[in-house]
Amino acid sequence: MAPLRTALAIALLAALGGAIGRSGAGSPTGAAPDQPRDPAQLPSSAPGPPKTAPTPKSPKPPAARQTQCPPGTLQDQRVCVPVPTAQLGPSTSSALERIPLLPGRPRSFASYRLPVALPDESKKQPAPSLGADGFVELELGAEQPARLIALEGQVGRATLFEVDALAARVATLHQAVTAGREHGYLVVLGGVKPTAPTAAPGAPLETTAELGNASGPALVLGVFRLRREADVASLTLELALEPAHSIAIDPRNVLVPVAPP
């Protein structure tokens, strides 16, 4: 009977071992199937926060381009403006009314009586044109006296209107009859250093009075016909040359022609 009991015991142990092996096969770690796992290891089913698209960067404003201003101008708020300069003529030269050379009048300035003597070389050159400011430049050969000139059809004696030693400028006032009507004229000489003693403004001048020395490379000559409503006695030269008070004319229209030899 002993061997029979031994065999039954061995069979019972084998059956129990197989049952235990089948119960642990569901878990890779050998844990019971109903044992909960670590929540940190479980996959999350809750949706995460939405991904935000990157904010585009604002484009940098283009660097301000440096404005290249031409000579004689300066930059002012990215705009080129002319540099103020001293001038003989009116400040509003762009709106200046001018009377050009009249038909039948000689073109050469050497054909007229002038405040100065022109060099022989300049007589052979084309006559200078009236500038936008109403003035013309006459080339000088050397320093020489600048004398008063009479206008064609002049009435009475000319008077001194202004002397400006600092600006090297002398202006005289004339009355002359043109096309049957009497007009007032201002004759302005630039590049002339007044000589002392000088007559007071308004004083009548001798026919060939010396007004000063023309010492520059050129004599600047301008003739302006006063408008009838202009009160010249109350005006400075700068105001008198403004278009509201006078009209720039070609000097050859009123200069006295030289008698042909």
Sequence and secondary structure as in RCSB ss.txt:
>XXXX:A:sequence
MAPLRTALAIALLAALGGAIGRSGAGSPTGAAPDQPRDPAQLPSSAPGPPKTAPTPKSPKPPAARQTQCPPGTLQ
DQRVCVPVPTAQLGPSTSSALERIPLLPGRPRSFASYRLPVALPDESKKQPAPSLGADGFVELELGAEQPARLIA
LEGQVGRATLFEVDALAARVATLHQAVTAGREHGYLVVLGGVKPTAPTAAPGAPLETTAELGNASGPALVLGVFR
LRREADVASLTLELALEPAHSIAIDPRNVLVPVAPP
>XXXX:A:secstr
 HHHHHHHHHHHHHHHHHHHHHHTTT TTS  TT    GGGS   S                        TTEEE
ETTEEEE     SS S GGG  EE   TTS S GGGB  SS   HHHHTS      TTSEEEEE SS EEEE   
BTTB S  EEEEEETTTTEEEEEEEEEETTEEEEEEEEEESEEE SS   TT B  TT EEEEE SSEEEEEEEE
E TT  GGG  HHHHTSTTTEEEE GGGTB B    
